Amino acid sequence: LVENPTNAELQWRLARALYDLSEVEKDTTLSKDLVYIAMKYATQAVETDANNFACHKWYGIVLSKIGDYEGTKASIGNAFIVREHWQKAVELNPEDATSLHLLGRWASKIASISW
């Protein structure tokens, strides 16, 4: 990233690596920090290449995780943004099983909410 700061492939992969680290980190403060840093790189990735399905997939994954730290109101507020990014990922690469799975899980979770 130092030599090529606008490389979306590196940005989304860094976001993914930071997210993965946050999942195994025992220190909750450090885990939270890793997620917010991952969000920075996921955002940069989408801004750098809006036509890269993986950028949208990981943006949605990281934004969804942020709801764990910001609470229910933020999760609800971000839910449709997450869906938009996963829908875009599926539109850009309809063969990506992970994006399809994420979108299906999103729909299932929304359908299970008692109104």
DSSP file with accessible surface (Angstrom, degrees, kcal/mol):
  #  RESIDUE AA STRUCTURE BP1 BP2  ACC     N-H-->O    O-->H-N    N-H-->O    O-->H-N    TCO  KAPPA ALPHA  PHI   PSI    X-CA   Y-CA   Z-CA
    1    1 A L              0   0   63      0, 0.0     6,-0.1     0, 0.0    10,-0.0   0.000 360.0 360.0 360.0 -26.4    0.0    0.0    0.0
    2    2 A V        +     0   0  146      1,-0.2     0, 0.0     2,-0.2     0, 0.0   0.936 360.0  36.7 -64.5 -45.3    2.9    2.3    0.5
    3    3 A E  S    S+     0   0  196      1,-0.3    -1,-0.2     2,-0.1     0, 0.0   0.791 135.8  22.3 -77.8 -28.3    4.0    2.1   -3.1
    4    4 A N    >   +     0   0   74      1,-0.1     3,-1.2     3,-0.1    -1,-0.3  -0.642  65.1 172.8-140.2  80.1    0.5    1.9   -4.5
    5    5 A P  T 3  S+     0   0   80      0, 0.0    -1,-0.1     0, 0.0    -3,-0.1   0.607  77.2  59.1 -69.9  -8.5   -2.1    3.4   -2.0
    6    6 A T  T 3   +     0   0   94     42,-0.0     2,-0.9     4,-0.0     3,-0.1  -0.043  69.3 123.9-110.3  34.0   -4.9    3.2   -4.5
    7    7 A N    <>  -     0   0   48     -3,-1.2     4,-2.3     1,-0.2     3,-0.3  -0.808  42.0-167.7 -96.1 102.9   -4.8   -0.5   -5.1
    8    8 A A  H  > S+     0   0    7     -2,-0.9     4,-2.8     1,-0.2     5,-0.3   0.846  85.0  59.5 -61.1 -34.8   -8.3   -1.8   -4.3
    9    9 A E  H  > S+     0   0   75      1,-0.2     4,-1.6     2,-0.2    -1,-0.2   0.922 110.2  41.8 -61.1 -42.9   -7.2   -5.4   -4.2
   10   10 A L  H  > S+     0   0   76     -3,-0.3     4,-2.4     2,-0.2    -2,-0.2   0.891 113.4  54.5 -69.5 -39.2   -4.7   -4.7   -1.5
   11   11 A Q  H  X S+     0   0    3     -4,-2.3     4,-2.4     2,-0.2    -2,-0.2   0.937 110.8  42.4 -63.2 -48.7   -7.2   -2.5    0.4
   12   12 A W  H  X S+     0   0   21     -4,-2.8     4,-2.5     1,-0.2    -1,-0.2   0.888 114.2  52.4 -69.1 -33.0   -9.9   -5.1    0.6
   13   13 A R  H  X S+     0   0  124     -4,-1.6     4,-2.5    -5,-0.3    -1,-0.2   0.884 109.6  48.8 -68.1 -36.4   -7.5   -7.8    1.5
   14   14 A L  H  X S+     0   0   57     -4,-2.4     4,-2.7     2,-0.2     5,-0.2   0.918 110.2  51.7 -66.9 -41.3   -6.1   -5.7    4.3
   15   15 A A  H  X S+     0   0    0     -4,-2.4     4,-2.5     1,-0.2    -2,-0.2   0.930 111.5  47.9 -58.9 -43.9   -9.6   -5.0    5.5
   16   16 A R  H  X S+     0   0  114     -4,-2.5     4,-2.9     2,-0.2    -2,-0.2   0.920 111.2  49.6 -63.4 -45.1  -10.2   -8.8    5.5
   17   17 A A  H  X S+     0   0   46     -4,-2.5     4,-2.5     2,-0.2    -2,-0.2   0.922 112.5  47.4 -61.8 -43.2   -7.0   -9.6    7.3
   18   18 A L  H  X S+     0   0   22     -4,-2.7     4,-2.3     2,-0.2    -1,-0.2   0.905 112.1  50.3 -65.2 -40.9   -7.8   -7.0   10.0
   19   19 A Y  H  X S+     0   0   42     -4,-2.5     4,-1.6    -5,-0.2    -2,-0.2   0.938 110.4  49.6 -60.5 -47.5  -11.3   -8.3   10.4
   20   20 A D  H  X S+     0   0   70     -4,-2.9     4,-0.9     1,-0.2    -2,-0.2   0.901 110.4  50.5 -60.2 -41.1  -10.0  -11.8   10.7
   21   21 A L  H >X S+     0   0   95     -4,-2.5     4,-1.4     1,-0.2     3,-0.7   0.896 106.7  55.0 -62.4 -39.4   -7.5  -10.7   13.4
   22   22 A S  H 3< S+     0   0    2     -4,-2.3    -1,-0.2     1,-0.2    -2,-0.2   0.830 102.3  58.3 -63.8 -30.3  -10.3   -9.0   15.3
   23   23 A E  H 3< S+     0   0   96     -4,-1.6    -1,-0.2     1,-0.2    -2,-0.2   0.781 114.4  35.1 -70.8 -27.6  -12.2  -12.2   15.4
   24   24 A V  H << S+     0   0  104     -4,-0.9     2,-0.2    -3,-0.7    -1,-0.2   0.551  90.1 111.0-103.2  -9.9   -9.4  -14.1   17.2
   25   25 A E     <  -     0   0   71     -4,-1.4     6,-0.1     1,-0.1    -3,-0.0  -0.475  51.0-161.1 -69.6 128.7   -8.2  -11.2   19.4
   26   26 A K  S    S+     0   0  189     -2,-0.2     2,-0.7     5,-0.0    -1,-0.1   0.821  72.0  83.2 -79.4 -33.1   -9.0  -11.8   23.1
   27   27 A D     >  -     0   0   84      1,-0.2     4,-2.7     2,-0.1     5,-0.2  -0.629  69.2-156.6 -75.8 112.7   -8.6   -8.1   24.1
   28   28 A T  H  > S+     0   0  108     -2,-0.7     4,-2.3     1,-0.2     5,-0.2   0.842  90.1  53.7 -64.6 -32.9  -12.0   -6.5   23.2
   29   29 A T  H  > S+     0   0   90      2,-0.2     4,-2.3     1,-0.2    -1,-0.2   0.938 112.2  43.7 -66.3 -45.0  -10.5   -3.0   22.9
   30   30 A L  H  > S+     0   0   73      2,-0.2     4,-2.5     1,-0.2    -2,-0.2   0.906 112.1  54.1 -66.1 -39.7   -7.9   -4.2   20.4
   31   31 A S  H  X S+     0   0    9     -4,-2.7     4,-1.9     1,-0.2    -2,-0.2   0.929 109.5  47.8 -59.3 -44.9  -10.5   -6.2   18.6
   32   32 A K  H  X S+     0   0   87     -4,-2.3     4,-2.2     1,-0.2    -1,-0.2   0.926 110.5  51.5 -62.5 -45.1  -12.7   -3.1   18.3
   33   33 A D  H  X S+     0   0   81     -4,-2.3     4,-2.2     1,-0.2    -1,-0.2   0.904 107.8  52.8 -59.4 -41.4   -9.8   -1.0   17.1
   34   34 A L  H  X S+     0   0   21     -4,-2.5     4,-2.6     1,-0.2    -1,-0.2   0.898 107.8  51.3 -62.3 -39.8   -9.0   -3.6   14.4
   35   35 A V  H  X S+     0   0    0     -4,-1.9     4,-2.3     2,-0.2    -1,-0.2   0.924 110.2  48.3 -64.9 -42.6  -12.5   -3.6   13.1
   36   36 A Y  H  X S+     0   0   75     -4,-2.2     4,-1.6     2,-0.2    -1,-0.2   0.878 112.3  48.4 -68.5 -34.5  -12.5    0.2   12.8
   37   37 A I  H  X S+     0   0   76     -4,-2.2     4,-1.9     2,-0.2    -1,-0.2   0.914 109.7  53.2 -68.4 -40.3   -9.2    0.1   11.0
   38   38 A A  H  X S+     0   0    0     -4,-2.6     4,-2.7     1,-0.2    -2,-0.2   0.902 105.6  54.8 -59.5 -38.8  -10.6   -2.6    8.7
   39   39 A M  H  X S+     0   0   18     -4,-2.3     4,-2.7     1,-0.2    -1,-0.2   0.892 103.6  55.3 -63.0 -38.0  -13.5   -0.3    8.0
   40   40 A K  H  X S+     0   0  108     -4,-1.6     4,-2.1     1,-0.2    -1,-0.2   0.944 112.5  41.5 -59.1 -46.7  -11.1    2.5    6.9
   41   41 A Y  H  X S+     0   0   48     -4,-1.9     4,-2.3     2,-0.2    -2,-0.2   0.870 112.7  53.3 -72.7 -35.2   -9.5    0.1    4.4
   42   42 A A  H  X S+     0   0    0     -4,-2.7     4,-2.2     2,-0.2    -1,-0.2   0.915 110.1  49.0 -64.3 -40.3  -12.8   -1.3    3.2
   43   43 A T  H  X S+     0   0   40     -4,-2.7     4,-2.4     1,-0.2    -2,-0.2   0.931 111.2  49.1 -63.9 -45.1  -14.1    2.2    2.6
   44   44 A Q  H  X S+     0   0   63     -4,-2.1     4,-2.4    -5,-0.2    -1,-0.2   0.895 108.9  54.1 -61.0 -39.4  -11.0    3.1    0.6
   45   45 A A  H  X S+     0   0    0     -4,-2.3     4,-2.6     2,-0.2    -2,-0.2   0.937 110.0  45.3 -62.3 -46.3  -11.3   -0.1   -1.4
   46   46 A V  H  < S+     0   0   22     -4,-2.2    -1,-0.2     9,-0.2    -2,-0.2   0.907 114.6  48.9 -64.8 -39.8  -14.9    0.7   -2.5
   47   47 A E  H  < S+     0   0  149     -4,-2.4     3,-0.3    -5,-0.2    -1,-0.2   0.859 113.6  47.5 -67.4 -33.9  -14.0    4.3   -3.3
   48   48 A T  H  < S+     0   0   56     -4,-2.4     2,-0.3     1,-0.3    -2,-0.2   0.903 131.9  11.3 -74.3 -42.1  -11.0    3.1   -5.3
   49   49 A D    ><  +     0   0   60     -4,-2.6     3,-1.4    -5,-0.2    -1,-0.3  -0.736  58.9 176.3-143.8  91.3  -12.8    0.4   -7.3
   50   50 A A  T 3  S+     0   0   51     -3,-0.3    -1,-0.1    -2,-0.3    -4,-0.1   0.539  82.3  61.6 -72.8  -5.3  -16.6    0.5   -7.1
   51   51 A N  T 3  S+     0   0  117     -5,-0.0     2,-0.7     4,-0.0    -1,-0.3   0.184  77.5 100.4-106.5  16.4  -16.7   -2.4   -9.7
   52   52 A N    X>  -     0   0   14     -3,-1.4     4,-1.4     1,-0.2     3,-0.6  -0.908  59.9-156.4-104.4 114.3  -14.8   -4.9   -7.6
   53   53 A F  H 3> S+     0   0   50     -2,-0.7     4,-2.6     1,-0.2     5,-0.2   0.860  90.9  57.6 -59.4 -37.1  -17.2   -7.3   -6.0
   54   54 A A  H 3> S+     0   0    2      1,-0.2     4,-2.6     2,-0.2     5,-0.3   0.857 101.0  57.0 -66.5 -32.8  -14.8   -8.2   -3.1
   55   55 A C  H <> S+     0   0    0     -3,-0.6     4,-2.0     1,-0.2    -9,-0.2   0.933 111.5  42.6 -61.0 -45.0  -14.6   -4.6   -2.1
   56   56 A H  H  X S+     0   0   12     -4,-1.4     4,-2.3     2,-0.2    -2,-0.2   0.897 112.4  53.6 -69.2 -40.3  -18.4   -4.5   -1.6
   57   57 A K  H  X S+     0   0   19     -4,-2.6     4,-2.2     1,-0.2    -2,-0.2   0.950 114.0  40.9 -59.5 -49.3  -18.5   -7.9    0.1
   58   58 A W  H  X S+     0   0   20     -4,-2.6     4,-2.6     2,-0.2     5,-0.3   0.838 110.0  58.0 -74.5 -28.4  -15.9   -6.9    2.7
   59   59 A Y  H  X S+     0   0   42     -4,-2.0     4,-2.7    -5,-0.3     5,-0.2   0.960 110.4  45.1 -60.5 -47.4  -17.3   -3.4    3.2
   60   60 A G  H  X S+     0   0    0     -4,-2.3     4,-2.3     2,-0.2    -2,-0.2   0.904 112.4  50.8 -63.0 -42.0  -20.6   -5.1    4.1
   61   61 A I  H  X S+     0   0   19     -4,-2.2     4,-1.8     2,-0.2    -1,-0.2   0.946 114.6  42.4 -62.0 -47.6  -19.0   -7.7    6.4
   62   62 A V  H  X S+     0   0    0     -4,-2.6     4,-1.9     2,-0.2    -2,-0.2   0.923 113.6  51.2 -68.7 -42.6  -17.0   -5.1    8.3
   63   63 A L  H  X S+     0   0   14     -4,-2.7     4,-1.0    -5,-0.3    -1,-0.2   0.905 108.4  53.2 -62.0 -37.8  -19.9   -2.6    8.5
   64   64 A S  H >< S+     0   0   57     -4,-2.3     3,-0.6    -5,-0.2     4,-0.4   0.906 107.5  51.3 -61.9 -40.6  -22.1   -5.4    9.9
   65   65 A K  H >X S+     0   0   37     -4,-1.8     3,-1.6     1,-0.2     4,-0.5   0.846  97.9  66.5 -66.4 -33.0  -19.5   -6.1   12.6
   66   66 A I  H >X S+     0   0    8     -4,-1.9     4,-1.9     1,-0.3     3,-1.6   0.856  89.2  67.1 -59.0 -31.6  -19.4   -2.5   13.6
   67   67 A G  H <X S+     0   0    4     -4,-1.0     4,-1.6    -3,-0.6     8,-0.3   0.806  89.5  64.6 -58.7 -28.4  -22.9   -2.9   14.8
   68   68 A D  H <4 S+     0   0  108     -3,-1.6    -1,-0.3    -4,-0.4    -2,-0.2   0.804 111.7  35.2 -63.4 -28.2  -21.6   -5.2   17.5
   69   69 A Y  H << S+     0   0   64     -3,-1.6    -2,-0.2    -4,-0.5    -1,-0.2   0.732 120.7  45.0 -97.3 -26.7  -19.8   -2.3   19.0
   70   70 A E  H  < S-     0   0  101     -4,-1.9     4,-0.4     1,-0.2     3,-0.2   0.491 106.2-124.2-100.6  -6.6  -22.2    0.5   18.3
   71   71 A G     X  -     0   0   33     -4,-1.6     4,-2.2    -5,-0.2    -1,-0.2  -0.196  37.9 -49.2  96.9 179.1  -25.4   -1.2   19.4
   72   72 A T  H  > S+     0   0  108      1,-0.2     4,-2.7     2,-0.2     5,-0.3   0.873 127.5  55.3 -62.7 -43.0  -28.8   -2.1   18.0
   73   73 A K  H  > S+     0   0  188      1,-0.2     4,-2.5     2,-0.2    -1,-0.2   0.929 111.7  44.3 -60.4 -44.3  -29.7    1.4   16.7
   74   74 A A  H  > S+     0   0   20     -4,-0.4     4,-2.5     2,-0.2    -1,-0.2   0.902 111.6  54.0 -66.7 -40.0  -26.5    1.5   14.6
   75   75 A S  H  X S+     0   0   46     -4,-2.2     4,-1.2    -8,-0.3    -2,-0.2   0.922 111.5  44.6 -59.8 -44.5  -27.0   -2.1   13.4
   76   76 A I  H  X S+     0   0  111     -4,-2.7     4,-0.6     1,-0.2     3,-0.4   0.929 113.4  50.7 -65.9 -43.3  -30.5   -1.3   12.2
   77   77 A G  H  < S+     0   0   51     -4,-2.5     4,-0.3    -5,-0.3     3,-0.2   0.853 116.2  41.4 -62.6 -33.8  -29.3    1.9   10.6
   78   78 A N  H  X S+     0   0   30     -4,-2.5     4,-2.8     1,-0.2     3,-0.3   0.628  91.3  89.5 -87.8 -14.1  -26.5    0.1    8.8
   79   79 A A  H  X S+     0   0   17     -4,-1.2     4,-2.3    -3,-0.4    -1,-0.2   0.872  90.7  42.7 -56.3 -43.0  -28.5   -3.0    7.8
   80   80 A F  H  X S+     0   0   99     -4,-0.6     4,-2.2    -3,-0.2    -1,-0.3   0.821 112.6  53.3 -78.8 -25.7  -29.8   -1.6    4.5
   81   81 A I  H  > S+     0   0   63     -4,-0.3     4,-2.1    -3,-0.3    -2,-0.2   0.923 109.5  49.8 -68.4 -42.9  -26.3   -0.2    3.6
   82   82 A V  H  X S+     0   0    4     -4,-2.8     4,-2.4     1,-0.2     5,-0.2   0.943 110.7  49.8 -58.2 -48.4  -24.9   -3.7    4.3
   83   83 A R  H  X S+     0   0   73     -4,-2.3     4,-3.0    -5,-0.2     5,-0.2   0.917 107.5  54.1 -58.9 -43.6  -27.5   -5.2    2.0
   84   84 A E  H  X S+     0   0  109     -4,-2.2     4,-2.2     1,-0.2    -1,-0.2   0.907 110.1  46.8 -58.3 -42.2  -26.8   -2.7   -0.7
   85   85 A H  H  X S+     0   0   28     -4,-2.1     4,-2.2     2,-0.2    -1,-0.2   0.895 113.4  47.4 -69.6 -39.0  -23.1   -3.6   -0.7
   86   86 A W  H  X S+     0   0   14     -4,-2.4     4,-2.2     2,-0.2    -2,-0.2   0.887 111.6  51.3 -69.8 -35.3  -23.8   -7.4   -0.7
   87   87 A Q  H  X S+     0   0   86     -4,-3.0     4,-2.7    -5,-0.2    -2,-0.2   0.911 110.2  49.5 -64.4 -40.8  -26.4   -6.9   -3.5
   88   88 A K  H  X S+     0   0   59     -4,-2.2     4,-2.6    -5,-0.2    -2,-0.2   0.901 108.7  52.9 -64.2 -40.5  -23.7   -5.0   -5.5
   89   89 A A  H  X S+     0   0    0     -4,-2.2     4,-2.0     2,-0.2    -2,-0.2   0.927 111.6  45.8 -60.4 -42.9  -21.2   -7.8   -4.8
   90   90 A V  H  < S+     0   0   25     -4,-2.2    -2,-0.2     2,-0.2    -1,-0.2   0.904 111.7  52.2 -67.5 -40.4  -23.7  -10.4   -6.2
   91   91 A E  H  < S+     0   0  134     -4,-2.7    -2,-0.2     1,-0.2    -1,-0.2   0.914 113.7  43.7 -61.0 -41.3  -24.5   -8.1   -9.2
   92   92 A L  H  < S+     0   0   55     -4,-2.6    -1,-0.2     1,-0.3    -2,-0.2   0.800 134.7  14.9 -75.4 -30.6  -20.8   -7.8  -10.0
   93   93 A N    ><  +     0   0   43     -4,-2.0     3,-1.9    -5,-0.2    -1,-0.3  -0.631  62.7 176.6-146.1  84.5  -20.0  -11.5   -9.4
   94   94 A P  T 3  S+     0   0   77      0, 0.0    -4,-0.1     0, 0.0    -3,-0.1   0.618  80.1  64.1 -67.4  -7.8  -23.1  -13.7   -9.3
   95   95 A E  T 3  S+     0   0  164     -5,-0.1     2,-0.9     4,-0.0     3,-0.1   0.520  72.0 108.4 -91.1  -6.3  -20.9  -16.8   -9.0
   96   96 A D    <>  -     0   0   26     -3,-1.9     4,-1.8    -7,-0.2     5,-0.2  -0.623  52.0-166.0 -78.8 107.7  -19.5  -15.8   -5.6
   97   97 A A  H  > S+     0   0   71     -2,-0.9     4,-2.7     1,-0.2     5,-0.2   0.843  83.6  57.4 -62.6 -35.2  -21.1  -18.2   -3.1
   98   98 A T  H  > S+     0   0   70      2,-0.2     4,-2.8     1,-0.2    -1,-0.2   0.931 106.6  47.6 -65.2 -44.7  -20.0  -16.1   -0.1
   99   99 A S  H  > S+     0   0    0      2,-0.2     4,-2.3     1,-0.2    -1,-0.2   0.920 113.5  48.5 -62.3 -42.3  -21.8  -13.0   -1.3
  100  100 A L  H  X S+     0   0   82     -4,-1.8     4,-2.3     1,-0.2    -2,-0.2   0.921 112.4  49.1 -62.8 -42.1  -24.9  -15.0   -2.1
  101  101 A H  H  X S+     0   0  109     -4,-2.7     4,-2.8     2,-0.2    -2,-0.2   0.922 110.5  49.9 -63.2 -45.7  -24.8  -16.7    1.4
  102  102 A L  H  X S+     0   0   22     -4,-2.8     4,-2.4     1,-0.2    -1,-0.2   0.914 111.2  48.8 -60.3 -44.0  -24.3  -13.3    3.1
  103  103 A L  H  X S+     0   0   37     -4,-2.3     4,-2.3     2,-0.2    -1,-0.2   0.909 111.8  49.5 -64.6 -39.8  -27.3  -11.8    1.3
  104  104 A G  H  X S+     0   0   42     -4,-2.3     4,-2.4     2,-0.2    -2,-0.2   0.908 110.7  49.2 -65.5 -41.4  -29.4  -14.9    2.2
  105  105 A R  H  X S+     0   0  159     -4,-2.8     4,-2.5     2,-0.2    -1,-0.2   0.888 109.6  53.1 -64.4 -38.2  -28.4  -14.7    5.8
  106  106 A W  H  X S+     0   0   36     -4,-2.4     4,-2.4    -5,-0.2     5,-0.2   0.950 110.6  46.3 -60.4 -48.7  -29.3  -11.0    5.8
  107  107 A A  H  X S+     0   0   50     -4,-2.3     4,-2.6     1,-0.2    -2,-0.2   0.905 112.5  50.6 -62.0 -41.1  -32.8  -11.7    4.4
  108  108 A S  H  X S+     0   0   79     -4,-2.4     4,-1.5     2,-0.2    -1,-0.2   0.911 110.5  49.1 -63.7 -42.1  -33.3  -14.5    6.9
  109  109 A K  H  < S+     0   0  150     -4,-2.5     4,-0.4     2,-0.2    -2,-0.2   0.921 112.8  47.0 -65.1 -42.2  -32.3  -12.3    9.8
  110  110 A I  H >< S+     0   0   43     -4,-2.4     3,-1.3     1,-0.2    -2,-0.2   0.916 110.8  52.6 -65.7 -41.4  -34.6   -9.5    8.7
  111  111 A A  H 3< S+     0   0   83     -4,-2.6    -1,-0.2     1,-0.3    -2,-0.2   0.802 105.0  56.5 -64.9 -27.5  -37.5  -11.9    8.2
  112  112 A S  T 3< S+     0   0   91     -4,-1.5     2,-0.3    -5,-0.2    -1,-0.3   0.552  79.9 109.6 -84.8  -4.5  -37.1  -13.3   11.7
  113  113 A I    <   -     0   0   72     -3,-1.3     2,-0.5    -4,-0.4    -3,-0.0  -0.525  69.9-131.5 -72.3 130.7  -37.5   -9.9   13.4
  114  114 A S              0   0  116     -2,-0.3    -2,-0.1     1,-0.2    -1,-0.1  -0.718 360.0 360.0 -85.4 126.0  -40.8   -9.7   15.2
  115  115 A W              0   0  249     -2,-0.5    -1,-0.2     0, 0.0    -2,-0.0   0.490 360.0 360.0 -98.7 360.0  -42.6   -6.5   14.4
